[in-house]
């Protein structure tokens, strides 16, 4: 019971999806939306390509990876989702029968799953907080579209160096500092940039030798010319 109250308080304070709804209304809202909580061990799947696209999740704790895999087995990391972000909402609300991505736990995680159909259909109780949720969800999906466009811009560069530097400059701008941690390990960064890990590691070493960056695992510093 105490853990449930903690999750509700966290969502009410931190998740943009519940702005203006208030903790006192969350329990009733979750009941309306058929919410259920899922615990995942590191590496455990939440959703797989081809599965039903009827629910989306809110990360309560931990983090998830969203990725795709082509016919040759090459994996592309789309995004790392942290608490209290939303995952797979666009696919679940699009009306698609099947989901087109793999979602799995990046670490031990807890996810709240919501039924998409209960959001898009008018609430039989005509509750004000349901309408507010739909408005907040639209803003959340718009923000995710902007993030996806940024990734497309990064991947439009042809070389590993240009993709890496474009990504690092974006993170530096986002964090307002030239020294920062990125959310990916080396393999995840290679998957995100759609390059080979060996090529990425070689490029990081080359740029470090040129004095353009300093790196240690997921910690980077940009050195401006």
C-alpha positions as a Markdown table, in Angstrom:
| # | Residue | x | y | z |
|---|---|---|---|---|
| 1 | Unk | 0.0 | 0.0 | 0.0 |
| 2 | Unk | 2.8 | 2.4 | 0.9 |
| 3 | Unk | 4.6 | 1.4 | -2.4 |
| 4 | Unk | 1.4 | 2.2 | -4.3 |
| 5 | Unk | 1.2 | 5.6 | -2.7 |
| 6 | Unk | 4.8 | 6.3 | -3.6 |
| 7 | Unk | 4.2 | 5.4 | -7.3 |
| 8 | Unk | 1.1 | 7.6 | -7.4 |
| 9 | Unk | 3.0 | 10.5 | -5.8 |
| 10 | Unk | 5.9 | 10.1 | -8.2 |
| 11 | Unk | 3.6 | 10.1 | -11.3 |
| 12 | Unk | 1.5 | 13.1 | -10.0 |
| 13 | Unk | 4.7 | 15.2 | -9.5 |
| 14 | Unk | 7.0 | 14.1 | -12.3 |
| 15 | Unk | 5.0 | 12.8 | -15.2 |
| 16 | Unk | 3.8 | 15.4 | -17.7 |
| 17 | Unk | 1.1 | 12.9 | -18.6 |
| 18 | Unk | -0.7 | 13.7 | -15.4 |
| 19 | Unk | -0.3 | 17.5 | -15.2 |
| 20 | Unk | -3.3 | 19.1 | -13.6 |
| 21 | Unk | -4.9 | 15.8 | -12.6 |
| 22 | Unk | -3.7 | 15.5 | -9.0 |
| 23 | Unk | -2.8 | 12.4 | -6.9 |
| 24 | Unk | -6.3 | 12.1 | -5.5 |
| 25 | Unk | -7.7 | 11.3 | -9.0 |
| 26 | Unk | -5.1 | 8.9 | -10.2 |
| 27 | Unk | -6.5 | 5.7 | -8.6 |
| 28 | Unk | -9.9 | 6.3 | -10.2 |
| 29 | Unk | -8.2 | 7.2 | -13.5 |
| 30 | Unk | -6.1 | 4.0 | -13.5 |
| 31 | Unk | -9.2 | 1.9 | -12.7 |
| 32 | Unk | -11.0 | 3.6 | -15.7 |
| 33 | Unk | -8.0 | 2.8 | -18.0 |
| 34 | Unk | -7.6 | -0.8 | -16.9 |
| 35 | Unk | -4.1 | -0.1 | -15.6 |
| 36 | Unk | -1.9 | -2.9 | -14.4 |
| 37 | Unk | 1.7 | -2.9 | -13.0 |
| 38 | Unk | 4.4 | -5.1 | -14.5 |
| 39 | Unk | 7.8 | -5.9 | -13.0 |
| 40 | Unk | 10.6 | -6.7 | -15.4 |
| 41 | Unk | 14.1 | -8.1 | -14.8 |
| 42 | Unk | 17.0 | -6.7 | -16.9 |
| 43 | Unk | 16.7 | -7.9 | -20.5 |
| 44 | Unk | 13.1 | -9.1 | -20.0 |
| 45 | Unk | 10.8 | -8.1 | -22.8 |
| 46 | Unk | 7.7 | -5.9 | -22.2 |
| 47 | Unk | 6.7 | -5.9 | -25.9 |
| 48 | Unk | 7.9 | -7.7 | -29.0 |
| 49 | Unk | 7.5 | -6.9 | -32.7 |
| 50 | Unk | 4.3 | -8.5 | -34.0 |
| 51 | Unk | 2.6 | -8.5 | -30.6 |
| 52 | Unk | -0.7 | -6.8 | -30.0 |
| 53 | Unk | -0.6 | -3.0 | -30.1 |
| 54 | Unk | -3.4 | -2.5 | -27.6 |
| 55 | Unk | -1.5 | -1.1 | -24.6 |
| 56 | Unk | 1.2 | 1.5 | -23.8 |
| 57 | Unk | 3.4 | 1.9 | -20.7 |
| 58 | Unk | 4.6 | 4.4 | -18.2 |
| 59 | Unk | 7.9 | 3.7 | -16.7 |
| 60 | Unk | 7.6 | 3.8 | -12.9 |
| 61 | Unk | 11.2 | 2.8 | -12.1 |
| 62 | Unk | 14.2 | 1.7 | -14.1 |
| 63 | Unk | 14.5 | 2.1 | -17.9 |
| 64 | Unk | 13.5 | 0.5 | -21.1 |
| 65 | Unk | 15.1 | 0.2 | -24.6 |
| 66 | Unk | 13.0 | 0.6 | -27.7 |
| 67 | Unk | 14.6 | -1.1 | -30.8 |
| 68 | Unk | 14.0 | -2.7 | -34.2 |
| 69 | Unk | 15.7 | -5.6 | -35.9 |
| 70 | Unk | 16.1 | -6.0 | -39.6 |
| 71 | Unk | 16.0 | -9.3 | -41.6 |
| 72 | Unk | 19.8 | -9.7 | -41.2 |
| 73 | Unk | 19.6 | -9.4 | -37.4 |
| 74 | Unk | 21.0 | -5.9 | -37.2 |
| 75 | Unk | 19.5 | -4.1 | -34.3 |
| 76 | Unk | 18.8 | -0.3 | -34.3 |
| 77 | Unk | 18.3 | 1.4 | -30.9 |
| 78 | Unk | 15.5 | 4.0 | -31.3 |
| 79 | Unk | 15.3 | 5.3 | -27.8 |
| 80 | Unk | 16.1 | 4.7 | -24.1 |
| 81 | Unk | 13.0 | 5.3 | -22.0 |
| 82 | Unk | 13.4 | 6.4 | -18.3 |
| 83 | Unk | 11.0 | 6.9 | -15.5 |
| 84 | Unk | 8.4 | 8.5 | -15.7 |
| 85 | Unk | 8.4 | 8.5 | -19.6 |
| 86 | Unk | 5.8 | 6.9 | -21.8 |
| 87 | Unk | 6.6 | 4.0 | -24.1 |
| 88 | Unk | 4.8 | 2.7 | -27.2 |
| 89 | Unk | 1.9 | 5.2 | -27.0 |
| 90 | Unk | 2.0 | 6.2 | -30.6 |
| 91 | Unk | 1.8 | 2.6 | -31.8 |
| 92 | Unk | -0.9 | 1.7 | -29.4 |
| 93 | Unk | -3.1 | 4.7 | -30.2 |
| 94 | Unk | -2.5 | 4.5 | -34.0 |
| 95 | Unk | -5.0 | 1.8 | -34.5 |
| 96 | Unk | -2.4 | -0.7 | -35.7 |
| 97 | Unk | -3.1 | -4.3 | -35.0 |
| 98 | Unk | 0.6 | -5.2 | -34.2 |
| 99 | Unk | 3.4 | -3.4 | -32.6 |
| 100 | Unk | 6.5 | -2.7 | -34.8 |
| 101 | Unk | 9.2 | -2.4 | -32.1 |
| 102 | Unk | 10.9 | -4.4 | -29.4 |
| 103 | Unk | 10.7 | -3.0 | -25.9 |
| 104 | Unk | 12.7 | -4.6 | -23.1 |
| 105 | Unk | 14.1 | -3.7 | -19.7 |
| 106 | Unk | 17.5 | -2.0 | -19.7 |
| 107 | Unk | 17.7 | -2.7 | -16.0 |
| 108 | Unk | 15.2 | -4.1 | -13.4 |
| 109 | Unk | 12.1 | -2.0 | -14.0 |
| 110 | Unk | 8.5 | -1.4 | -13.1 |
| 111 | Unk | 6.0 | -0.4 | -15.8 |
| 112 | Unk | 2.4 | 0.7 | -15.6 |
| 113 | Unk | 0.4 | -0.6 | -18.6 |
| 114 | Unk | -2.7 | 1.3 | -19.8 |
| 115 | Unk | -5.4 | 0.1 | -22.3 |
| 116 | Unk | -5.2 | 2.3 | -25.3 |
| 117 | Unk | -8.9 | 1.7 | -26.3 |
| 118 | Unk | -10.1 | 3.1 | -23.0 |
| 119 | Unk | -8.2 | 6.4 | -23.6 |
| 120 | Unk | -9.5 | 7.1 | -27.1 |
| 121 | Unk | -13.1 | 6.2 | -26.3 |
| 122 | Unk | -15.2 | 8.8 | -24.5 |
| 123 | Unk | -15.3 | 8.1 | -20.7 |
| 124 | Unk | -18.7 | 6.9 | -19.7 |
| 125 | Unk | -18.3 | 8.9 | -16.5 |
| 126 | Unk | -17.4 | 12.1 | -18.5 |
| 127 | Unk | -14.7 | 12.7 | -15.9 |
| 128 | Unk | -12.7 | 15.9 | -16.3 |
| 129 | Unk | -9.4 | 14.3 | -15.5 |
| 130 | Unk | -9.9 | 11.8 | -18.4 |
| 131 | Unk | -10.2 | 14.7 | -20.8 |
| 132 | Unk | -7.1 | 16.3 | -19.2 |
| 133 | Unk | -5.2 | 13.1 | -19.7 |
| 134 | Unk | -6.0 | 13.1 | -23.5 |
| 135 | Unk | -4.7 | 16.7 | -23.8 |
| 136 | Unk | -1.5 | 15.8 | -21.9 |
| 137 | Unk | -1.0 | 12.7 | -24.0 |
| 138 | Unk | -1.2 | 14.8 | -27.2 |
| 139 | Unk | 1.5 | 17.1 | -25.9 |
| 140 | Unk | 3.7 | 14.1 | -24.9 |
| 141 | Unk | 3.3 | 12.5 | -28.4 |
| 142 | Unk | 4.2 | 15.8 | -30.0 |
| 143 | Unk | 7.4 | 16.0 | -27.9 |
| 144 | Unk | 8.3 | 12.4 | -29.0 |
| 145 | Unk | 7.8 | 13.4 | -32.6 |
| 146 | Unk | 10.3 | 16.2 | -32.1 |
| 147 | Unk | 12.8 | 13.8 | -30.6 |
| 148 | Unk | 12.4 | 11.4 | -33.5 |
| 149 | Unk | 13.0 | 14.3 | -36.0 |
| 150 | Unk | 16.2 | 15.1 | -34.1 |
| 151 | Unk | 17.4 | 11.5 | -34.5 |
| 152 | Unk | 16.6 | 11.6 | -38.2 |
| 153 | Unk | 18.6 | 14.8 | -38.5 |
| 154 | Unk | 21.6 | 13.1 | -36.8 |
| 155 | Unk | 21.3 | 10.0 | -39.0 |
| 156 | Unk | 21.2 | 12.2 | -42.1 |
| 157 | Unk | 25.0 | 12.6 | -41.7 |
| 158 | Unk | 27.0 | 10.1 | -43.8 |
| 159 | Unk | 30.0 | 9.5 | -41.6 |
| 160 | Unk | 30.4 | 8.0 | -38.2 |
| 161 | Unk | 32.3 | 11.1 | -37.0 |
| 162 | Unk | 29.6 | 13.5 | -38.2 |
| 163 | Unk | 26.8 | 11.4 | -36.6 |
| 164 | Unk | 28.7 | 11.1 | -33.3 |
| 165 | Unk | 29.6 | 14.8 | -33.1 |
| 166 | Unk | 26.1 | 15.9 | -34.1 |
| 167 | Unk | 24.7 | 13.7 | -31.3 |
| 168 | Unk | 27.2 | 14.9 | -28.7 |
| 169 | Unk | 26.6 | 18.6 | -29.6 |
| 170 | Unk | 22.9 | 18.0 | -29.2 |
| 171 | Unk | 23.3 | 16.5 | -25.8 |
| 172 | Unk | 25.7 | 19.4 | -24.8 |
| 173 | Unk | 23.1 | 21.9 | -26.0 |
| 174 | Unk | 20.3 | 20.0 | -24.1 |
| 175 | Unk | 22.3 | 19.9 | -20.8 |
| 176 | Unk | 23.8 | 23.4 | -21.3 |
| 177 | Unk | 27.3 | 22.1 | -20.6 |
| 178 | Unk | 30.2 | 20.7 | -22.6 |
| 179 | Unk | 30.8 | 18.0 | -20.0 |
| 180 | Unk | 28.0 | 15.4 | -19.6 |
| 181 | Unk | 26.9 | 11.8 | -19.3 |
| 182 | Unk | 25.0 | 10.2 | -22.2 |
| 183 | Unk | 22.2 | 7.6 | -21.5 |
| 184 | Unk | 23.9 | 4.9 | -23.6 |
| 185 | Unk | 26.7 | 2.4 | -23.1 |
| 186 | Unk | 29.1 | 2.0 | -26.1 |
| 187 | Unk | 27.0 | -0.7 | -27.8 |
| 188 | Unk | 23.8 | 1.2 | -27.3 |
| 189 | Unk | 25.4 | 4.3 | -28.8 |
| 190 | Unk | 26.5 | 2.4 | -31.8 |
| 191 | Unk | 23.0 | 1.0 | -32.3 |
| 192 | Unk | 21.5 | 4.4 | -31.8 |
| 193 | Unk | 23.8 | 5.9 | -34.5 |
| 194 | Unk | 23.4 | 2.9 | -36.8 |
| 195 | Unk | 27.1 | 2.3 | -37.0 |
| 196 | Unk | 29.4 | -0.7 | -36.1 |
| 197 | Unk | 30.7 | -0.6 | -32.5 |
| 198 | Unk | 34.3 | -1.1 | -33.7 |
| 199 | Unk | 34.0 | 1.9 | -36.1 |
| 200 | Unk | 32.5 | 4.0 | -33.3 |
| 201 | Unk | 35.2 | 3.1 | -30.8 |
| 202 | Unk | 37.9 | 3.9 | -33.4 |
| 203 | Unk | 36.3 | 7.2 | -34.1 |
| 204 | Unk | 36.1 | 8.1 | -30.4 |
| 205 | Unk | 39.8 | 7.2 | -30.0 |
| 206 | Unk | 40.7 | 9.3 | -33.1 |
| 207 | Unk | 38.7 | 12.4 | -31.9 |
| 208 | Unk | 40.2 | 12.0 | -28.4 |
| 209 | Unk | 43.8 | 12.0 | -29.9 |
| 210 | Unk | 42.9 | 15.1 | -31.9 |
| 211 | Unk | 41.8 | 16.8 | -28.7 |
| 212 | Unk | 38.3 | 17.4 | -29.9 |
| 213 | Unk | 36.7 | 15.2 | -27.1 |
| 214 | Unk | 37.5 | 13.5 | -23.9 |
| 215 | Unk | 35.6 | 10.3 | -23.0 |
| 216 | Unk | 35.4 | 7.7 | -20.3 |
| 217 | Unk | 32.7 | 5.1 | -20.8 |
| 218 | Unk | 29.4 | 7.2 | -21.0 |
| 219 | Unk | 31.0 | 10.5 | -19.8 |
| 220 | Unk | 32.0 | 12.9 | -22.5 |
| 221 | Unk | 33.6 | 16.4 | -22.7 |
| 222 | Unk | 33.5 | 18.5 | -25.9 |
| 223 | Unk | 36.5 | 20.7 | -26.5 |
| 224 | Unk | 35.5 | 23.7 | -28.5 |
| 225 | Unk | 38.0 | 25.0 | -31.1 |
